Amino acid sequence: MTRMGIVPMAIVIGLGLALARQQENKAQRADIRDVHQEKRITRGVKNGQLTPREARRLEVQQGRIKKTEAKAKAYGKVTPRERAKINREQDRPSRNIYRKKHNQKTQDR
């Protein structure tokens, strides 16, 4: 192949790899967010800010999100629409974790 053919091909390959890496990073962010929210729930239970009932409900919400993520990943690629849906689904429990940790209900110690 001539030099004129190799350079454009290298650019295309480089762009393809960059896009693949970007998609992978977006998927990892959702996974990291799940872990972060689960840690928030665990800390809330340990320090008494969440009652066992509140923690159970929050864990159920997290389970639903995991099912949605698994369903989206089952087809190989998570579309922007699916990613937006997962992100919205993660926003709701995040707000709920905050609200439940800061309400007046606490565990009896």
VEXKOL-414315 format. One record per atom (N, C-alpha, C, O, CB): x, y, z; residue in one letter. Coordinates in steps of 0.1 Angstrom, whole numbers, plus 2048, in hexadecimal, padded with zeros to 3 digits. Glycine has a CB too. Layout:
<pts>
XYZa...
</pts>
This chain:
<pts>
8087F4800m800800800m80980C800m81480C806m7F680080Cm8048177FAt80C8237F9t80A82B806t80182880Et80882C7EDt813834808r81283C814r805844815r800846820r81E846814r80084880Am7F3850809m7E784780Em7DD84C812m7F18557FBm7E983A80Cg7DE831810g7DF82D81Fg7D582A825g7DE825808g7EC82C824i7EE828832i7EA83283Ci7E482F846i7FD824833i7ED83F839v7EA84A842v7DA84B845v7D684B851v7EF85783Dv7D284C83Bp7C484C83Ep7BF840845p7B684184Ep7BC84E830p7C4834842m7C0828848m7C4829857m7BC824860m7C681C841m7CF82E85Aa7D482F868a7CB838870a7C883687Ba7E3833869a7C7843869i7BE84D870i7B0847873i7AB84887Ei7BC859867i7AB83F869v79E83986Bv79F82F877v79682E87Fv79983285Ev7AA827877i7AB81D882i7AD82488Fi7A7820899i7B881487Fi7B482F890g7B683689Cg7A983C8A1g7A683B8ADg7C084189Ag7A1842898l79484789Cl78B83C8A1l78383E8ABl78E84E890l78B83189Bg78382589Fg7868218ADg77E81E8B5g78481A895g7938208B0l79881C8BDl7948268C7l7908238D3l7A781A8BDl7958338C4a79283E8CDa78383D8D1a77F83E8DCa79584B8C8a77A83B8C7l76C83A8C9l76882E8D2l76082E8DAl7648398BCl76F8238CFa76D8168D7a7708198E6a7698158EFa77480A8D1a77C81F8E8r7808228F5r77682C8FCr77482A908r78E8298F5r7718358F5q76783F8FBq75B8388FFq75683A90Aq76484A8F0q75682E8F7q74A8278FAq74C81E907q74481D910q74681E8EFq758818908e75C810913e75C819920e75881492Ae769809911e76282591Fn76282E92An75483292Fn75283293Bn76A83B927n74B834926k73D83792Ak73782C931k73082E93Bk73583B91Ek73982092Da734814933a73A812941a73380F94Ba73680792Ba747815942q74E81494Fq74881E959q74781B965q75D81594Eq74582A954r74083495Dr733830964r731832970r73D841956r72A82995Ca71D824962a72081A96Ca71A81A977a71481E957a72A81196Ad72D806973d73380D980d73080898Bd7377FC96Dd73C81797Ei74281D98Ai737824992i73882499Ei74C828985i72D82A98Br722831992r71A82799Br71682A9A6r719838988r71881B995d71181199Dd71880D9A9d71280D9B4d70F804994d72580B9A8v72D8089B4v72D8139BEv72C8119CAv73C8059B0v72E81F9B9h72E82B9C2h72182C9CAh72182E9D6h7308389BAh71682A9C3q70982B9C9q70781F9D4q7018219DEq6FD82A9BFq70C8139D0e70B8089DAe71380B9E6e70F8089F1e70F7FB9D3e71F8119E5k7278159F0k72081F9F9k72081FA05k73481A9ECk7198299F2r7118339FAr70782CA02r704830A0Er70B83D9F0r7008229FDi6F581BA04i6FC814A10i6F6815A1Bi6EE8119FBi70680DA0Dt70D805A18t71280FA23t71080BA2Ft7197FEA12t71881AA20r71C823A2Ar710829A32r71182BA3Er72482FA24r70582BA2Bg6F9830A31g6F4827A3Cg6EF82BA46g6EE834A27g6F481AA39v6F0810A42v6F980FA4Ev6F580EA59v6EE802A3Bv70680FA4Bk71080EA56k710819A5Fk711817A6Ck71E80DA50k70E825A5Bn70E831A64n700834A69n6FE83EA70n71483DA5Dn6F682CA65g6E982EA6Bg6E0838A64g6D583BA68g6EA832A79g6E583EA59q6DD848A51q6D1841A49q6C7848A46q6E6850A48q6D3834A46l6C982DA3Fl6C3822A47l6CB81BA4El6CE827A31l6B6820A47t6B0815A4Et6B2809A45t6B480AA39t6A1818A52t6B07FDA4Ap6B17F1A42p6A77F1A37p6A97ECA2Bp6AF7E4A4Ap69B7F6A3Ar6907F6A2Fr694800A24r6927FDA18r6837FBA36r69980CA28e69E815A1Ee6A980FA15e6A9811A09e6A2822A24e6B2809A1Ba6BD802A14a6B87F8A0Ba6BD7F79FFa6C87FCA1Ea6AF7F0A0Fr6A97E5A06r6A37EB9FAr6A57E69EFr69F7DDA0Er69B7F69FCr6957FC9F0r69F8029E7r69D8019DAr68B8079F5r6A98089ECl6B480E9E3l6BB8039DCl6BF8049D0l6BE8169ECl6BD7F79E2e6C47EC9DCe6BB7E69D1e6C07E29C6e6C77E19E6e6AE7E69D3v6A57E29C8v6A67EB9BCv6A67E69B1v6967E29CDv6A77F89BEq6A98029B3q6B67FF9ACq6B67FF9A0q6A88109B8q6C07FC9B3q6CD7F99ADq6CC7EC9A5q6D27EB99Aq6D87F89B8q6C57E39AAg6C37D69A2g6BC7D8995g6C07D298Bg6BB7CC9ABg6B27E1995r6AB7E4988r6B57EA97Er6B47E7972r69F7EE98Br6BD7F3983i6C77FA97Ai6D07EF974i6D37F0969i6CF805982i6D57E697Dk6DE7DC978k6D77D396Dk6DE7CF963k6E37D3983k6CB7D096Fk6C37C9964k6C37D1957k6C57CB94Dk6B57C5969k6C07DE958t6BF7E694Ct6CD7E6945t6CD7E5939t6BB7F4950t6D77E894De6E57E8947e6E87DB941e6EE7DA936e6EF7EB952e6E57D0947a6E87C2942a6E07C0935a6E57BB92Ba6E47B794Ca6D47C5935k6CC7C3928k6D27CB91Dk6D27C7912k6BD7C892Bk6D67D8920a6DC7E0916a6E97DA911a6EC7DB905a6DF7EE91Ba6F17D591Ak6FE7CF916k6FD7C290Fk7067BD908k7077CE922k6F17BB910a6EF7AE90Ba6F07AE8FBa6F47A48F5a6E27A890Fa6ED7B98F5y6ED7BB8E7y6FB7BF8E2y6FD7C28D6y6E37C48E2y7057C18EBg7127C48E7g7167D38E9g7207D68EFg7147C18D9g70E7DB8E4k7117EA8E5k7057F18ECk6FA7EF8E8k7147EF8D7k7097FA8F5v6FF8028FCv6FD80E8F3v7068168F1v70380590Av6F08108EFt6EE81C8E6t6ED8298EFt6EB8288FBt6E081A8DEt6EE8348E8p6ED8418F0p6E08428F7p6DF847902p6EF84D8E7p6D583D8F1r6C883E8F7r6C7835904r6C283990Er6BD8398EDr6CD829903e6CE82090Ee6D6826919e6D3825925e6D381290Ae6E182C916r6EA83291Fr6E383D927r6E583F933r6F7837919r6DC84591Fa6D4850925a6CA84B92Fa6C885093Aa6CE85991Ba6C384092Bk6B983A934k6BF835941k6BA83794Ck6B282E92Dk6CB82E93Fi6D282994Bi6D6834954i6D5833960i6DE820947i6DB83F94En6DF84B956n6D485195En6D5854969n6E585594Dn6C8852957r6BC85795Er6B884E969r6B4852974r6B0859954r6B9841967e6B5837971e6BF83897De6BB835988e6B582996Be6CB83B97Aq6D583D985q6D384A98Dq6D684A999q6E383C980q6CE854986d6CB86198Dd6C185F998d6C38659A3d6C786B983d6B6858995r6AB85699Fr6B08509ACr6AE8569B7r6A084E999r6B78459ACp6BC83F9B8p6C68489BFp6C78489CCp6C28319B6p6CE84F9B8s6D88589BEs6D18639C6s6D58659D1s6E185F9B3s6C68689C1r6BF8729C8r6B886C9D5r6B88719DFr6B48799C0r6B385F9D2n6AC8589DEn6B68559E9n6B38569F4n6A684B9D8n6C38519E5i6CD84E9EFi6CF85B9F7i6CF85AA04i6DA8499E9i6D18669F1y6D38729F8y6C8876A01y6CA878A0Dy6D687E9EEy6BC8759FCr6B0879A04r6AE870A10r6AB874A1Br6A38789FBr6B0863A0Ek6AE859A19k6B985AA23k6B6858A2Fk6AD84BA13k6C585DA1Fk6D085FA28k6CE86BA31k6D386CA3Ck6DD85FA21k6C7875A2Bh6C6882A32h6B8884A38h6B588FA3Ch6C988DA29h6AF87AA38n6A287CA3En6A4879A4Dn6AF877A52n698872A38n69987AA55q69A879A63q69A86BA68q69C868A74q68F880A6Aq698861A5Fk698853A63k6A684EA65k6AE850A5Ck69084AA59k6A8847A70t6B5841A72t6B4834A79t6A9830A7Et6BE84AA7Ct6BE82CA78q6BE81FA7Eq6BE820A8Dq6C5829A93q6C9816A79q6B7818A94d6B8818AA3d6C5810AA7d6C6805AA2d6AB812AAAd6CD816AAFr6D980FAB2r6D980BAC0r6E2804AC5r6E5818AB0r
</pts>
